[in-house]
Amino acid sequence: MTTLDVNTLANAKAKGKRPYFFDDPAVERVLSITMAVAGELAVTRERLDTVERLLEAGTPVTKANIDAYRPDDDAAQERQAWHAEYISRILRIVHQELEALQATDDVSPEELADKMAAS
């Protein structure tokens, strides 16, 4: 068995150009870290769900049984719904800001200036 080089794995870079969503590099870093932590939590949540389902089925909770578990259609749909809600909660502020920007796209520059002056 080979030993994992954690530093090599942590510093591995994807091929191709990295997409940027924000102008500020610090915001990009925070978003990247947040999404990495969110991904780890999602994996932990799935494993916990697996443990709960194994317990309910009376199956011994072993690493091998957890790794071998494959959700049925109902469990897969429940997990998919949880993931969608989870990502929506995490990215709520980004979605709200995008919606606000899209809403201002429907307003003429003159109307926007009038609204800003009235504020």
MDAnalysis code that builds the backbone (N, CA, C; Angstrom):
import MDAnalysis as mda
import numpy as np

u = mda.Universe.empty(357, n_residues=119, atom_resindex=np.repeat(np.arange(119), 3), trajectory=True)
u.add_TopologyAttr("name", ["N", "CA", "C"] * 119)
u.add_TopologyAttr("resid", np.arange(1, 120))
u.add_TopologyAttr("resname", ["MET", "THR", "THR", "LEU", "ASP", "VAL", "ASN", "THR", "LEU", "ALA", "ASN", "ALA", "LYS", "ALA", "LYS", "GLY", "LYS", "ARG", "PRO", "TYR", "PHE", "PHE", "ASP", "ASP", "PRO", "ALA", "VAL", "GLU", "ARG", "VAL", "LEU", "SER", "ILE", "THR", "MET", "ALA", "VAL", "ALA", "GLY", "GLU", "LEU", "ALA", "VAL", "THR", "ARG", "GLU", "ARG", "LEU", "ASP", "THR", "VAL", "GLU", "ARG", "LEU", "LEU", "GLU", "ALA", "GLY", "THR", "PRO", "VAL", "THR", "LYS", "ALA", "ASN", "ILE", "ASP", "ALA", "TYR", "ARG", "PRO", "ASP", "ASP", "ASP", "ALA", "ALA", "GLN", "GLU", "ARG", "GLN", "ALA", "TRP", "HIS", "ALA", "GLU", "TYR", "ILE", "SER", "ARG", "ILE", "LEU", "ARG", "ILE", "VAL", "HIS", "GLN", "GLU", "LEU", "GLU", "ALA", "LEU", "GLN", "ALA", "THR", "ASP", "ASP", "VAL", "SER", "PRO", "GLU", "GLU", "LEU", "ALA", "ASP", "LYS", "MET", "ALA", "ALA", "SER"])
u.atoms.positions = np.array([
    [0.842, -1.181, 0.000],
    [0.000, 0.000, 0.000],
    [0.885, 1.242, 0.000],
    [0.547, 2.202, -0.831],
    [1.331, 3.433, -0.902],
    [0.825, 4.441, 0.114],
    [1.745, 5.247, 0.598],
    [1.395, 6.296, 1.539],
    [0.928, 7.517, 0.764],
    [-0.157, 8.086, 1.197],
    [-0.672, 9.289, 0.549],
    [0.167, 10.488, 0.967],
    [0.514, 11.294, 0.015],
    [1.211, 12.537, 0.293],
    [0.149, 13.626, 0.352],
    [-0.251, 13.960, 1.569],
    [-1.340, 14.910, 1.771],
    [-1.015, 16.260, 1.152],
    [0.206, 16.710, 1.258],
    [0.575, 18.010, 0.684],
    [0.436, 18.002, -0.835],
    [0.827, 16.907, -1.464],
    [0.695, 16.813, -2.916],
    [-0.770, 16.852, -3.320],
    [-1.607, 16.111, -2.599],
    [-3.038, 16.107, -2.908],
    [-3.666, 17.484, -2.677],
    [-3.290, 18.141, -1.596],
    [-3.871, 19.445, -1.276],
    [-3.469, 20.509, -2.283],
    [-2.285, 20.361, -2.886],
    [-1.798, 21.362, -3.825],
    [-2.038, 20.989, -5.288],
    [-2.735, 19.878, -5.516],
    [-3.025, 19.465, -6.889],
    [-3.902, 20.510, -7.563],
    [-3.613, 20.787, -8.807],
    [-4.370, 21.794, -9.548],
    [-5.119, 21.126, -10.696],
    [-6.319, 21.623, -10.914],
    [-7.106, 21.118, -12.030],
    [-6.512, 21.639, -13.331],
    [-6.718, 20.875, -14.398],
    [-6.247, 21.319, -15.716],
    [-7.182, 22.392, -16.237],
    [-6.640, 23.277, -17.022],
    [-7.451, 24.332, -17.604],
    [-7.450, 25.574, -16.735],
    [-8.081, 26.609, -17.278],
    [-8.133, 27.889, -16.583],
    [-9.220, 27.866, -15.514],
    [-8.914, 28.372, -14.347],
    [-9.848, 28.415, -13.235],
    [-10.888, 29.506, -13.490],
    [-12.185, 29.180, -13.311],
    [-13.205, 30.212, -13.505],
    [-13.233, 31.157, -12.302],
    [-13.443, 32.432, -12.569],
    [-13.582, 33.427, -11.507],
    [-14.973, 34.027, -11.593],
    [-15.586, 34.209, -10.433],
    [-16.941, 34.734, -10.383],
    [-16.995, 36.145, -9.824],
    [-15.972, 36.523, -9.059],
    [-15.950, 37.824, -8.412],
    [-14.673, 38.554, -8.774],
    [-14.723, 39.877, -8.704],
    [-13.551, 40.701, -9.033],
    [-12.478, 40.646, -7.959],
    [-12.864, 40.457, -6.716],
    [-11.933, 40.474, -5.591],
    [-11.362, 39.068, -5.345],
    [-10.036, 38.887, -5.452],
    [-9.430, 37.571, -5.220],
    [-9.687, 37.032, -3.809],
    [-9.799, 37.920, -2.825],
    [-10.069, 37.466, -1.457],
    [-11.459, 36.830, -1.362],
    [-12.420, 37.413, -2.054],
    [-13.766, 36.853, -2.070],
    [-13.747, 35.485, -2.755],
    [-12.989, 35.375, -3.826],
    [-12.852, 34.084, -4.525],
    [-12.267, 33.022, -3.596],
    [-11.251, 33.392, -2.820],
    [-10.632, 32.437, -1.895],
    [-11.619, 31.988, -0.832],
    [-12.353, 32.935, -0.266],
    [-13.334, 32.589, 0.760],
    [-14.420, 31.684, 0.174],
    [-14.881, 32.002, -1.023],
    [-15.884, 31.165, -1.679],
    [-15.332, 29.760, -1.916],
    [-14.098, 29.670, -2.374],
    [-13.474, 28.370, -2.633],
    [-13.365, 27.538, -1.358],
    [-12.926, 28.170, -0.287],
    [-12.810, 27.474, 0.995],
    [-14.190, 27.039, 1.479],
    [-15.154, 27.935, 1.393],
    [-16.512, 27.628, 1.836],
    [-17.081, 26.443, 1.070],
    [-16.891, 26.430, -0.238],
    [-17.439, 25.338, -1.039],
    [-16.721, 24.019, -0.751],
    [-15.413, 24.081, -0.463],
    [-14.685, 22.860, -0.110],
    [-15.211, 22.287, 1.211],
    [-15.420, 23.148, 2.192],
    [-15.956, 22.705, 3.482],
    [-17.385, 22.189, 3.295],
    [-18.173, 22.879, 2.490],
    [-19.545, 22.440, 2.219],
    [-19.558, 21.053, 1.576],
    [-18.620, 20.815, 0.674],
    [-18.527, 19.500, 0.036],
    [-18.188, 18.410, 1.033],
    [-17.254, 18.708, 1.925],
    [-16.889, 17.730, 2.951],
    [-18.070, 17.438, 3.876],
    [-18.808, 18.489, 4.246],
    [-19.974, 18.285, 5.109],
    [-21.048, 17.472, 4.389],
    [-21.230, 17.703, 3.104],
    [-22.224, 16.938, 2.339],
    [-21.865, 15.455, 2.311],
    [-20.583, 15.161, 2.158],
    [-20.143, 13.759, 2.169],
    [-20.397, 13.149, 3.547],
    [-20.080, 13.897, 4.592],
    [-20.318, 13.411, 5.956],
    [-21.804, 13.171, 6.183],
    [-22.641, 14.072, 5.682],
    [-24.094, 13.928, 5.817],
    [-24.593, 12.669, 5.110],
    [-24.046, 12.389, 3.928],
    [-24.442, 11.169, 3.214],
    [-24.018, 9.919, 3.975],
    [-22.821, 9.954, 4.538],
    [-22.366, 8.788, 5.302],
    [-23.213, 8.598, 6.559],
    [-23.605, 9.681, 7.207],
    [-24.476, 9.581, 8.368],
    [-25.833, 9.010, 7.963],
    [-26.359, 9.464, 6.842],
    [-27.614, 8.926, 6.328],
    [-27.478, 7.421, 6.075],
    [-26.349, 7.018, 5.542],
    [-26.095, 5.595, 5.301],
    [-26.094, 4.825, 6.619],
    [-25.417, 5.358, 7.627],
    [-25.370, 4.698, 8.940],
    [-26.780, 4.546, 9.499],
    [-27.573, 5.614, 9.411],
    [-28.946, 5.551, 9.908],
    [-29.754, 4.487, 9.173],
    [-29.596, 4.411, 7.858],
    [-30.348, 3.417, 7.075],
    [-29.880, 1.994, 7.375],
    [-28.584, 1.820, 7.587],
    [-28.080, 0.493, 7.957],
    [-28.631, 0.075, 9.322],
    [-28.647, 1.004, 10.275],
    [-29.195, 0.704, 11.603],
    [-30.665, 0.308, 11.508],
    [-31.442, 1.079, 10.731],
    [-32.864, 0.768, 10.574],
    [-33.074, -0.606, 9.947],
    [-32.176, -0.992, 9.054],
    [-32.302, -2.288, 8.379],
    [-31.742, -3.435, 9.218],
    [-31.103, -3.104, 10.346],
    [-30.509, -4.139, 11.191],
    [-29.198, -4.674, 10.640],
    [-28.602, -3.927, 9.733],
    [-27.318, -4.330, 9.135],
    [-26.189, -3.813, 10.012],
    [-25.183, -4.639, 10.270],
    [-24.059, -4.159, 11.088],
    [-23.415, -2.910, 10.471],
    [-23.117, -1.947, 11.328],
    [-22.502, -0.703, 10.864],
    [-20.988, -0.901, 10.894],
    [-20.478, -1.252, 9.723],
    [-19.037, -1.410, 9.556],
    [-18.600, -0.500, 8.416],
    [-17.317, -0.198, 8.384],
    [-16.803, 0.632, 7.291],
    [-17.099, -0.030, 5.952],
    [-16.935, -1.334, 5.877],
    [-17.198, -2.047, 4.620],
    [-18.666, -1.913, 4.205],
    [-19.598, -2.034, 5.164],
    [-21.018, -1.910, 4.831],
    [-21.389, -0.482, 4.443],
    [-20.762, 0.494, 5.105],
    [-21.014, 1.885, 4.748],
    [-20.503, 2.146, 3.338],
    [-19.291, 1.694, 3.035],
    [-18.706, 1.915, 1.707],
    [-19.475, 1.182, 0.609],
    [-20.064, 0.027, 0.948],
    [-20.768, -0.785, -0.057],
    [-22.217, -0.336, -0.264],
    [-22.748, 0.469, 0.633],
    [-24.156, 0.864, 0.557],
    [-24.439, 1.648, -0.721],
    [-25.531, 1.299, -1.365],
    [-26.015, 2.021, -2.540],
    [-27.468, 2.377, -2.271],
    [-27.808, 3.659, -2.271],
    [-29.189, 4.053, -1.956],
    [-30.161, 3.580, -3.033],
    [-31.369, 3.198, -2.585],
    [-32.422, 2.871, -3.545],
    [-32.945, 4.180, -4.132],
    [-33.899, 4.097, -5.031],
    [-34.400, 5.298, -5.715],
    [-34.958, 6.333, -4.741],
    [-35.721, 5.867, -3.735],
    [-36.299, 6.805, -2.770],
    [-35.212, 7.513, -1.972],
    [-34.239, 6.763, -1.493],
    [-33.144, 7.352, -0.720],
    [-32.331, 8.303, -1.588],
    [-32.107, 7.936, -2.844],
    [-31.347, 8.797, -3.756],
    [-32.094, 10.105, -3.995],
    [-33.421, 10.035, -4.150],
    [-34.213, 11.253, -4.343],
    [-34.193, 12.127, -3.099],
    [-34.279, 11.514, -1.913],
    [-34.204, 12.279, -0.665],
    [-32.855, 12.986, -0.556],
    [-31.795, 12.281, -0.894],
    [-30.459, 12.873, -0.830],
    [-30.312, 14.009, -1.841],
    [-30.844, 13.807, -3.022],
    [-30.762, 14.842, -4.059],
    [-31.507, 16.100, -3.606],
    [-32.679, 15.922, -3.005],
    [-33.446, 17.069, -2.502],
    [-32.673, 17.772, -1.389],
    [-32.063, 16.997, -0.491],
    [-31.282, 17.593, 0.593],
    [-30.125, 18.410, 0.026],
    [-29.427, 17.844, -0.965],
    [-28.297, 18.556, -1.576],
    [-28.744, 19.869, -2.221],
    [-29.852, 19.852, -2.927],
    [-30.352, 21.064, -3.591],
    [-30.694, 22.133, -2.558],
    [-31.371, 21.747, -1.487],
    [-31.722, 22.701, -0.437],
    [-30.472, 23.215, 0.265],
    [-29.524, 22.340, 0.509],
    [-28.283, 22.690, 1.193],
    [-27.489, 23.724, 0.391],
    [-27.301, 23.470, -0.883],
    [-26.563, 24.408, -1.740],
    [-27.316, 25.732, -1.847],
    [-28.636, 25.665, -1.916],
    [-29.429, 26.903, -1.961],
    [-29.217, 27.735, -0.706],
    [-29.162, 27.073, 0.458],
    [-28.929, 27.812, 1.705],
    [-27.534, 28.426, 1.723],
    [-26.540, 27.681, 1.272],
    [-25.166, 28.174, 1.288],
    [-24.993, 29.360, 0.343],
    [-25.582, 29.271, -0.830],
    [-25.398, 30.307, -1.850],
    [-26.550, 31.313, -1.886],
    [-27.381, 31.333, -0.841],
    [-28.540, 32.218, -0.803],
    [-28.169, 33.670, -1.093],
    [-27.146, 34.185, -0.440],
    [-26.789, 35.593, -0.603],
    [-26.326, 35.868, -2.037],
    [-25.626, 34.934, -2.640],
    [-25.178, 35.116, -4.026],
    [-26.389, 35.161, -4.946],
    [-27.334, 34.253, -4.738],
    [-28.553, 34.241, -5.562],
    [-29.345, 35.535, -5.389],
    [-29.445, 36.008, -4.148],
    [-30.194, 37.243, -3.906],
    [-29.544, 38.427, -4.615],
    [-28.234, 38.496, -4.577],
    [-27.542, 39.599, -5.246],
    [-27.694, 39.512, -6.760],
    [-27.638, 38.304, -7.307],
    [-27.849, 38.142, -8.750],
    [-29.260, 38.552, -9.149],
    [-30.235, 38.157, -8.341],
    [-31.617, 38.548, -8.629],
    [-31.770, 40.060, -8.581],
    [-31.107, 40.704, -7.623],
    [-31.179, 42.164, -7.517],
    [-30.558, 42.817, -8.746],
    [-29.442, 42.273, -9.205],
    [-28.810, 42.817, -10.411],
    [-29.696, 42.628, -11.630],
    [-30.312, 41.460, -11.743],
    [-31.201, 41.201, -12.874],
    [-32.413, 42.109, -12.826],
    [-32.897, 42.415, -11.634],
    [-34.043, 43.304, -11.493],
    [-33.690, 44.710, -11.944],
    [-32.463, 45.137, -11.698],
    [-32.068, 46.483, -12.125],
    [-31.811, 46.532, -13.620],
    [-31.571, 45.372, -14.244],
    [-31.378, 45.348, -15.699],
    [-32.658, 45.752, -16.428],
    [-33.814, 45.542, -15.789],
    [-35.095, 45.875, -16.402],
    [-35.430, 47.359, -16.266],
    [-34.628, 48.068, -15.481],
    [-34.876, 49.485, -15.221],
    [-33.958, 50.310, -16.111],
    [-34.496, 51.379, -16.675],
    [-33.669, 52.246, -17.519],
    [-32.644, 52.969, -16.643],
    [-31.529, 53.392, -17.212],
    [-30.517, 54.114, -16.433],
    [-31.089, 55.357, -15.753],
    [-32.013, 56.028, -16.415],
    [-32.622, 57.228, -15.832],
    [-33.457, 56.873, -14.593],
    [-34.243, 55.792, -14.719],
    [-35.072, 55.357, -13.567],
    [-34.192, 54.926, -12.408],
    [-33.097, 54.226, -12.712],
    [-32.182, 53.774, -11.676],
    [-31.552, 54.979, -10.987],
    [-31.141, 55.986, -11.753],
    [-30.552, 57.198, -11.163],
    [-31.572, 57.909, -10.285],
    [-32.824, 57.967, -10.720],
    [-33.878, 58.606, -9.925],
    [-34.090, 57.847, -8.607],
    [-34.117, 56.502, -8.681],
    [-34.300, 55.698, -7.468],
    [-33.143, 55.897, -6.504],
    [-31.925, 55.945, -7.052],
    [-30.750, 56.112, -6.187],
    [-30.754, 57.512, -5.568],
    [-31.175, 58.517, -6.311],
    [-31.210, 59.893, -5.796],
    [-32.276, 60.037, -4.710],
    [-33.353, 59.283, -4.851],
    [-34.439, 59.373, -3.874],
    [-34.110, 58.640, -2.580],
    [-33.132, 57.749, -2.622],
    [-32.781, 56.966, -1.421],
    [-32.048, 57.764, -0.396],
])
